[in-house]
């Protein structure tokens, strides 16, 4: 199998969650002789570890994800009364800002959530801050519970290798599936005489209809900078799923493409026509969501992590779908994959207890707890199968299965290089503010991406955007 095919297989047939493959984890890189005596079958038993305090950092601060983590933490401590979980929960931005310092400090946590890709997970691995989990994947049968396509998103190769993300040793395991979807308020659409769109053209046409009816077509806040990455990624995906995916994974044609400029043109057009709030760069993500839940906006483009909060406020008026395809009954495509990886730090004094905790957070019972709290499990279980298919949660799970079956997920753009998050978020704020053109925007992205790829490959050109 060529390297190109290997890289693309990170999401190919994406996350076809029923097709797990078994890869024994027996390279000695994970489980070590630690503080836990093995239980039956060689599985470590936290009950025999003595009194343990497990320090955990995560970013699951929102309604549903916070609730399921709180419930699972209580259940784990009830099962193992000798284990105390000290949880620090921070927003995504705060965690991203503070985690590296915490990991390299004198008292690092035992378990952390690490964002996949070069800026965070790869950097942490290169600094020796995370523990390989391959042996634990074998012990706990993560290799059969999860399809390889999911596990590969949490793999990093050895230091100095040219292809470091998506292959190599396992450094985390994710709880949740995620996709950037099109959420809509049924009541607002009905008031404006607009039907939920079935194709991308129907969606874009409806924006003008909603504006004419006096409604804000798309609620959107980008003060936090990262929301625009998701919105732009979704727009770019409509112009070539495979190419966009290959680029993020290091094998594509980069960002000097008409795919990039067309998506940037669309975002600029939406701003110019008043389809988005005129103060989008000054409106916070949470505030924008509150406005949407209060009926200010027909659509919002966000991830499934917001499902619980949106459903709690809007109830059956909440609609959710993948971005509609080009043709009716066509294959949808969007940005997504899985939630931040749960990882064990390299200086944890309790790695085997930490591994048992990771297994508990991601097992079949945990999947059902997630579903009960409106959270999308990476591998849906029995509770997901029992959902009302017409309910918001039922439609979310159906959309996830539709996207994965159609190979319609593209990794988050900020995975692409160590500095791409900062580059893209700043460039998008400039684009939204009218401070740069679509071609200038594409050049900024390609300059970052091209420089990194040149370093990785030792040759090549950063290129220039095409028309």
Rosetta blueprint (number, residue, H / E / L):
1 X L
2 X L
3 X H
4 X H
5 X H
6 X H
7 X H
8 X H
9 X L
10 X L
11 X L
12 X L
13 X L
14 X L
15 X L
16 X L
17 X L
18 X L
19 X L
20 X L
21 X L
22 X L
23 X L
24 X L
25 X L
26 X L
27 X L
28 X L
29 X L
30 X L
31 X L
32 X L
33 X L
34 X L
35 X L
36 X L
37 X L
38 X E
39 X L
40 X H
41 X H
42 X H
43 X L
44 X E
45 X L
46 X H
47 X H
48 X H
49 X L
50 X L
51 X L
52 X E
53 X E
54 X E
55 X E
56 X E
57 X E
58 X E
59 X L
60 X L
61 X L
62 X L
63 X H
64 X H
65 X H
66 X H
67 X H
68 X H
69 X H
70 X H
71 X H
72 X H
73 X H
74 X H
75 X H
76 X H
77 X H
78 X H
79 X H
80 X L
81 X L
82 X L
83 X E
84 X E
85 X E
86 X E
87 X E
88 X E
89 X E
90 X L
91 X L
92 X H
93 X H
94 X H
95 X H
96 X H
97 X H
98 X H
99 X H
100 X H
101 X H
102 X H
103 X H
104 X H
105 X L
106 X L
107 X L
108 X L
109 X L
110 X L
111 X E
112 X E
113 X E
114 X E
115 X L
116 X L
117 X L
118 X H
119 X H
120 X H
121 X H
122 X H
123 X H
124 X H
125 X H
126 X H
127 X L
128 X L
129 X L
130 X E
131 X L
132 X L
133 X L
134 X H
135 X H
136 X H
137 X H
138 X H
139 X H
140 X L
141 X L
142 X H
143 X H
144 X H
145 X H
146 X L
147 X L
148 X H
149 X H
150 X H
151 X H
152 X H
153 X L
154 X L
155 X E
156 X E
157 X L
158 X L
159 X L
160 X L
161 X L
162 X L
163 X L
164 X L
165 X E
166 X L
167 X L
168 X L
169 X E
170 X E
171 X L
172 X L
173 X E
174 X E
175 X L
176 X E
177 X E
178 X E
179 X E
180 X E
181 X E
182 X E
183 X E
184 X E
185 X E
186 X H
187 X H
188 X H
189 X H
190 X H
191 X H
192 X L
193 X L
194 X L
195 X L
196 X L
197 X L
198 X L
199 X L
200 X H
201 X H
202 X H
203 X H
204 X H
205 X H
206 X H
207 X H
208 X H
209 X H
210 X H
211 X H
212 X H
213 X L
214 X L
215 X L
216 X L
217 X L
218 X E
219 X E
220 X L
221 X L
222 X L
223 X L
224 X L
225 X L
226 X H
227 X H
228 X H
229 X H
230 X H
231 X H
232 X H
233 X H
234 X H
235 X H
236 X H
237 X H
238 X L
239 X L
240 X L
241 X H
242 X H
243 X H
244 X H
245 X H
246 X H
247 X H
248 X H
249 X L
250 X L
251 X L
252 X L
253 X L
254 X L
255 X L
256 X L
257 X L
258 X H
259 X H
260 X H
261 X H
262 X H
263 X H
264 X H
265 X H
266 X H
267 X H
268 X H
269 X H
270 X H
271 X H
272 X H
273 X L
274 X L
275 X L
276 X L
277 X L
278 X L
279 X L
280 X H
281 X H
282 X H
283 X L
284 X L
285 X H
286 X H
287 X H
288 X H
289 X H
290 X H
291 X H
292 X H
293 X H
294 X L
295 X L
296 X L
297 X L
298 X L
299 X E
300 X E
301 X E
302 X E
303 X E
304 X H
305 X H
306 X H
307 X H
308 X H
309 X H
310 X H
311 X H
312 X H
313 X H
314 X H
315 X H
316 X H
317 X H
318 X E
319 X E
320 X E
321 X E
322 X L
323 X L
324 X L
325 X L
326 X L
327 X L
328 X L
329 X L
330 X L
331 X L
332 X L
333 X L
334 X E
335 X E
336 X E
337 X E
338 X E
339 X L
340 X L
341 X E
342 X E
343 X E
344 X E
345 X E
346 X L
347 X L
348 X L
349 X L
350 X L
351 X H
352 X H
353 X H
354 X H
355 X H
356 X H
357 X H
358 X H
359 X H
360 X H
361 X H
362 X H
363 X L
364 X H
365 X H
366 X H
367 X H
368 X H
369 X H
370 X H
371 X H
372 X H
373 X L
374 X L
375 X L
376 X L
377 X E
378 X L
379 X L
380 X L
381 X L
382 X H
383 X H
384 X H
385 X H
386 X L
387 X L
388 X L
389 X L
390 X L
391 X L
392 X H
393 X H
394 X H
395 X H
396 X H
397 X H
398 X H
399 X H
400 X H
401 X H
402 X H
403 X H
404 X H
405 X H
406 X L
407 X L
408 X L
409 X E
410 X E
411 X L
412 X L
413 X H
414 X H
415 X H
416 X L
417 X L
418 X L
419 X L
420 X H
421 X H
422 X H
423 X H
424 X H
425 X H
426 X H
427 X H
428 X H
429 X H
430 X H
431 X H
432 X H
433 X L
434 X L
435 X L
436 X L
437 X L
438 X H
439 X H
440 X H
441 X H
442 X H
443 X H
444 X H
445 X H
446 X H
447 X H
448 X H
449 X H
450 X H
451 X H
452 X H
453 X H
454 X H
455 X H
456 X H
457 X H
458 X L
459 X L
460 X L
461 X L
462 X L
463 X L
464 X L
465 X L
466 X L
467 X L
